[in-house]
Amino acid sequence: MRCPLLFLFSLVPLIFHAKEDVLFSDETNNSKIANLNVYVDGGTFGLINSLFINVETYVASSKSNKLNVYLRGSYGHVIFFSGGSGTSSFVNNTKTGVGAITLLTGKKNHHFDSSSGIFFRDGSILPFLDLGYRFQKLNGGVIFRGKIGFLGVGLGIGYSF
């Protein structure tokens, strides 16, 4: 489990130092964007419940500033119920980590939010996908998030610095 995490974190400096990317620019538009998003979100599908603390760091924006890219790290709990039999290895409440790339696209404070990556649980690495709506001022302030994904339909709230 340590190797995938180390690999993900080793990519962070490469992404931050990529200056000549065709899709992204480091012009004055980026100086207005908050560098850190912190929020809590939870979701459920009835048999699956999740609760995460999320931290996103700003990476880059498109030249038009309508597409913004963030790296996301999450830590929390995912509980899979086995219908009351108690035989599932996922019934117990174990800690879960997520590593993902988040894309925000939209105008002003209203954004389509898409996160994809992997989540780690009990030594397993599984795919992760969240899609939804996010109310967020890109230069900082309150974050409100509605989502649907592999870990349920849910809501989130936080702050952008």
C-alpha positions in Angstrom: 0.0 0.0 0.0 2.9 2.4 0.6 4.3 2.1 -2.9 1.2 3.5 -4.7 1.1 6.4 -2.2 4.8 7.2 -2.6 4.4 7.0 -6.4 1.4 9.5 -6.3 3.3 11.9 -4.1 6.4 11.7 -6.2 4.5 13.1 -9.2 3.4 16.2 -7.3 6.7 18.2 -7.9 6.7 17.2 -11.6 3.2 18.6 -12.1 3.9 21.9 -10.2 7.1 22.5 -12.3 5.5 21.8 -15.7 5.5 25.3 -17.2 5.3 24.7 -21.0 2.0 22.8 -21.2 -0.2 23.5 -24.2 -3.5 23.3 -22.3 -2.5 25.3 -19.2 -1.1 28.7 -18.6 0.5 30.3 -15.6 -0.6 33.8 -16.5 -2.2 36.4 -14.2 -5.5 34.5 -14.1 -4.0 31.9 -11.7 -3.0 34.5 -9.1 -6.7 35.0 -8.4 -7.4 31.3 -7.7 -7.2 30.0 -4.1 -4.5 27.4 -3.7 -6.1 25.1 -1.1 -9.6 23.6 -0.8 -10.6 21.8 2.4 -14.0 20.2 2.8 -15.9 17.3 4.4 -18.3 15.2 2.3 -20.4 12.1 2.9 -22.4 9.9 0.7 -24.6 6.8 0.8 -26.2 4.2 -1.5 -27.9 2.6 1.5 -25.5 -0.4 1.8 -22.5 1.8 1.3 -21.7 4.8 3.5 -18.7 7.1 3.2 -17.4 10.1 5.1 -14.2 11.9 4.0 -12.0 14.9 4.8 -10.7 16.2 1.5 -7.8 18.5 0.8 -7.2 19.8 -2.8 -4.3 21.8 -4.0 -4.5 23.9 -7.1 -2.4 22.8 -10.1 -3.3 24.7 -13.2 -6.1 26.4 -15.3 -6.9 26.6 -19.0 -6.1 29.8 -20.8 -9.7 30.8 -20.6 -9.8 30.0 -16.9 -12.9 27.9 -17.3 -11.2 24.6 -16.6 -9.3 24.3 -13.3 -7.2 21.2 -12.2 -6.6 20.2 -8.6 -4.8 17.3 -6.9 -7.0 15.7 -4.2 -6.1 13.7 -1.2 -8.9 12.3 1.1 -9.0 10.4 4.3 -12.0 8.8 5.9 -14.2 5.8 6.3 -16.2 3.7 3.9 -18.5 1.1 5.4 -20.0 -1.7 3.3 -22.8 -3.6 4.9 -23.4 -7.3 4.3 -27.1 -7.4 5.0 -26.7 -8.1 8.7 -24.9 -11.4 8.3 -21.6 -10.0 9.6 -19.6 -12.2 7.2 -18.3 -9.5 4.9 -14.7 -8.3 5.4 -16.0 -4.8 4.7 -18.5 -4.6 7.6 -15.9 -3.3 10.0 -15.2 0.4 9.9 -11.7 0.8 8.5 -9.8 3.8 7.4 -9.7 4.7 3.7 -7.5 7.0 1.6 -8.2 8.5 -1.8 -5.8 10.0 -4.4 -7.5 11.8 -7.3 -7.4 14.5 -9.9 -10.3 17.0 -9.7 -11.5 19.0 -12.7 -13.7 22.1 -12.2 -15.4 23.7 -15.1 -18.0 26.4 -15.1 -18.6 30.2 -14.8 -18.4 32.4 -11.8 -19.3 30.4 -8.7 -21.1 27.4 -10.3 -19.0 24.5 -11.5 -19.3 20.9 -12.7 -17.0 18.9 -10.5 -15.3 15.7 -11.6 -12.8 13.6 -9.6 -11.2 10.4 -10.7 -8.4 8.3 -9.2 -8.0 5.4 -6.8 -8.9 4.6 -3.2 -7.0 2.4 -0.8 -8.8 0.2 1.7 -7.6 -2.9 3.6 -4.7 -3.3 1.2 -6.9 -3.1 -1.9 -6.6 -0.5 -4.6 -9.9 0.3 -6.3 -11.1 2.9 -8.8 -12.7 6.1 -7.6 -15.1 8.5 -9.5 -17.2 11.4 -8.3 -19.3 13.7 -10.5 -21.4 16.6 -9.3 -22.1 20.3 -8.8 -19.9 22.6 -6.7 -20.6 26.1 -5.6 -17.2 27.7 -5.0 -15.6 31.1 -5.5 -12.3 30.3 -7.1 -10.5 33.1 -5.3 -11.6 31.7 -1.9 -14.6 31.2 0.3 -17.3 28.7 1.2 -17.6 25.4 -0.8 -20.8 23.6 -1.2 -20.8 20.3 -3.1 -23.4 17.8 -4.3 -22.1 14.5 -5.7 -22.8 11.1 -7.1 -20.1 8.5 -7.4 -18.9 5.0 -6.7 -19.2 5.7 -2.9 -22.7 7.1 -3.0 -24.9 10.2 -3.5 -23.9 12.9 -1.0 -23.2 16.4 0.1 -20.1 18.3 1.2 -19.2 21.6 2.8 -15.9 23.3 3.3 -13.7 26.4 2.6 -11.2 27.5 0.0 -8.1 29.5 1.0 
